[in-house]
Amino acid sequence: MDVISLGEALVDFLPNRRGQAVREVTQWTPCLGGAPANVAVGLSRLGARSGLVGVTGEDEFGHFLKNGLHREGVDVRHLRQTDEGKTGLGFVSLTRGGERSFTFYRTRAAETFLDQRDTRAAVKLLRSSKVVHVGTNSLIHAPARAAVSEAVKLAYEAGQITSTDPNLRLHLWKDPSVLRKLLGLLFKRCAVVKLSEEEIEFVTGSSDVPTALDWLERRGVVVAIVTLGPKGASLRFRGETRHVPARKVKVIDTTGAGDGFTAGFLYGLTRQYATRAELEKADLDVLEGHAHFGCLVGSHVVTKLGAVAGLPRRSQI
């Protein structure tokens, strides 16, 4: 296995056209969603072997997600379905420029019932993967945090490449200090950390990109990345910073652009590196090339509605 993602899958409902508030939309289309799930689909479309460890509801939307991910080639053997909660739903409202806002229905969402039953059942798959990638939005309950923290710790100690894109949704957290503590634990053990420009102030205390990259590097992150939307991305490795531009495209919907970047970047890593030690010895020019590829994948995503429709196949790049 190339990459195993841990975290949420949920259903994104997309409007039939842009420029409407949620209350004004008359037609919705259900789509695969959830950042870790999006990354898994992106990797699979590029030709990598990917899987998802998580929880959905034992309901129609849960079946929709599991069947859809399976059709995309994602390993869903460890995507558990439960009647403890319902599958999370997100309704996306788009401006005419493609920027989005979300209305979520995730109270007692099934994704938050991830626990050590799931990660320990998937331990063979986790240990066989080059990269263990995690999100944070399904981790609002302590058992989920403990399960993912343990999985990342074991992968780190085994010398695997560990990765996180927190994809912050602060409204999900009653106490943001709990999230900050979780991120602190993850960053100490994650070789790759990707943040968006909008997230860096909450995480690092600074809205300045170079300062944020310094902050991440001081915490032991091997490759630190800040994505900058239409301005591309900045990458830090061994004290050096590189900026990669984004391709200019007609933006339809920015949902999932960061997930597309992450999928493209991790795809590049797995073509060359199988362990953290190998990544630590990487060539900066090569990593910059992977970041360029990540930006290219992200630029495809924003040309279609939703996080998944625009994810390209390798033949389209």
Secondary structure, 3 states (H helix, E strand, C coil): CCEEEECCCEEEEEECCCCCCHHHCCCEEEEEECHHHHHHHHHHHHCCCEEEEEEEECCHHHHHHHHHHHHCCCECCCEEEECCCECCEEEEEECCCCCEEEEEECCCEHHHHCCHHHHHHCHHHHHCCCEEEECCCCCCCHHHHHHHHHHHHHHHHCCCEEEECCCCCHHHCCCHHHHHHHHHHHHHHCCEEEEECCCHHHHHCCCCHHHHHHHHHHCCCCEEEEECHHHCEEEEECCEEEEECCCCCCCCCCCCHHHHHHHHHHHHHHHHCCCHHHHHCCCHHHHHHHHHHHHHHHHHHCCCCCCCCCCCCHHHC
